[in-house]
Amino acid sequence: MIIQDNLKLGVKASKNATLALVFLVFLKGAVGIYSGSTVLLADAVYTSLEFLPL
């Protein structure tokens, strides 16, 4: 029973981390567009590429 609880906790943590990463990508992209910063836009694209293995 303890192993299943740990697995459920791990799944929840990975979902939360993925949602945080998605939020970070959108935030970087929005700020990059708003400010005209190509560096932030490039970083948003680079960060979004971490989703490819998913």
HUGIVEN-V287603 format. One line per field, one symbol per residue. phi: phi as a letter, one per 40 degrees, with the letter a starting at -180 (. if undefined). psi: psi as a letter, one per 30 degrees, with the letter a starting at -180 (. if undefined). A space follows every 50 residues. Layout:
phi=???
psi=???
This chain:
phi=.ccccccccccccccccccccccccccccccccccgcccccccccccccc cdcc
psi=eeeeeeeeeeeeeeeeeeeeeeeeeeeeeeeeeefgjfeeeeeeeeefff fef.
